Amino acid sequence: CGAMVEPPPSNVPEIKVTPETLVSDIPLPKSYREAVTGPYRKYWKEEIRVELENLLSRKVWREEPLPKGSIPVPGRYVWKVKSTDTGLIAKWKARWIIQGFRQRAGHDFDKTFANVANSYCSHSFSDIV
């Protein structure tokens, strides 16, 4: 993720979101560049910062030199604006995902880990069942 380069400053006027702004009024960016240069860049940049802090604090990965002849596994952001029951903005979300299907066992990784639901999710699921 350190390879992401900040695009040049945007000439697009920034749009301020009010408490009455509806999620349906917010177009989702199609790329990182669009998110950090578009009219809602202030909100997307903050969510990118939060996502990276969360990934680093959970030790999801660590930066290491790329071995000679290797290609980094590509990734991208998935953008989402979550709404309240009335359609107002509840939360901005920027999720970093990688194309794990491009990894090769024994070359790109040597261990696999199963996804584990947190205790809140597992308790909620057991309450339903």
C-alpha positions in Angstrom: 0.0 0.0 0.0 3.0 2.3 0.4 3.3 2.3 -3.4 0.2 4.5 -3.7 1.2 7.9 -4.9 -0.8 10.9 -4.1 -2.3 12.4 -7.2 -1.8 16.1 -8.0 -4.1 18.6 -6.2 -7.6 18.6 -7.5 -9.3 21.5 -9.2 -12.7 20.0 -8.4 -14.6 22.0 -5.8 -15.0 20.2 -2.5 -18.6 19.4 -1.5 -19.5 19.6 2.2 -21.9 17.0 3.4 -24.7 18.2 5.7 -26.7 16.1 8.2 -29.6 16.1 5.6 -27.4 14.7 2.8 -28.8 11.4 1.5 -26.6 8.4 0.6 -28.3 8.3 -2.8 -26.8 11.7 -3.5 -23.2 10.5 -3.1 -21.7 8.9 -6.2 -19.2 6.1 -5.4 -15.7 6.6 -6.8 -14.6 4.1 -9.4 -10.9 4.4 -8.5 -8.4 5.6 -5.9 -7.6 8.6 -8.0 -11.2 9.6 -8.4 -11.7 9.2 -4.6 -8.8 11.4 -3.6 -9.4 14.1 -6.3 -13.2 14.2 -6.4 -15.6 16.5 -4.6 -15.9 14.2 -1.6 -12.1 13.7 -1.2 -12.1 14.9 2.4 -14.3 12.0 3.5 -12.6 9.3 1.4 -9.1 10.4 2.4 -10.1 10.1 6.1 -11.6 6.7 5.5 -8.4 5.5 3.7 -6.4 6.7 6.7 -8.6 4.8 9.1 -8.6 1.6 7.0 -4.8 1.7 6.8 -4.4 2.3 10.5 -6.8 -0.6 11.2 -4.9 -3.0 8.9 -1.5 -2.0 10.4 -2.7 -2.2 14.0 -4.1 -5.7 13.5 -0.9 -6.7 11.8 -2.7 -7.9 8.7 0.6 -7.4 6.8 4.0 -6.1 7.2 6.1 -4.2 4.6 9.1 -6.1 3.4 11.4 -5.8 0.4 10.0 -7.4 -2.7 12.1 -10.5 -3.7 13.9 -10.1 -7.0 11.6 -11.4 -9.9 8.4 -11.1 -7.8 5.4 -9.1 -8.6 3.3 -7.6 -5.8 -0.3 -9.0 -5.5 -2.6 -6.3 -6.8 -5.2 -4.6 -4.7 -7.8 -2.0 -4.8 -10.3 -0.1 -2.6 -14.0 -0.9 -2.4 -16.0 2.2 -1.6 -19.3 2.3 0.3 -21.4 4.9 2.0 -23.6 3.2 4.6 -27.0 4.7 5.4 -29.4 5.0 8.3 -32.9 3.6 8.1 -34.0 7.0 6.7 -31.4 7.1 4.0 -29.1 9.6 5.6 -25.3 9.0 5.8 -24.3 6.8 8.7 -20.7 6.0 7.7 -18.2 6.3 4.9 -16.2 3.1 4.2 -13.0 2.4 2.2 -11.9 -1.2 2.3 -8.6 -2.3 0.9 -8.8 -5.7 -0.8 -6.2 -7.8 -2.6 -6.6 -10.2 -5.5 -5.7 -13.2 -3.4 -6.5 -15.6 -6.3 -3.3 -14.4 -7.9 -1.2 -15.7 -5.1 0.8 -18.9 -5.6 1.3 -21.4 -2.7 4.9 -21.8 -1.7 5.9 -18.7 -3.7 3.7 -15.8 -2.4 2.8 -17.4 0.9 3.7 -20.5 2.9 0.9 -20.5 5.5 -2.9 -20.1 5.1 -5.3 -18.8 7.7 -9.0 -19.3 8.0 -11.2 -16.3 8.5 -12.5 -16.2 12.1 -15.6 -14.3 13.0 -15.3 -12.0 16.0 -17.2 -12.9 19.2 -20.0 -10.4 18.5 -20.7 -12.0 15.1 -20.6 -15.5 16.4 -22.8 -14.7 19.4 -25.3 -12.9 17.1 -25.3 -15.9 14.7 -25.9 -18.3 17.6 -28.8 -16.1 18.9 -30.5 -16.4 15.5 -30.1 -20.2 15.3 
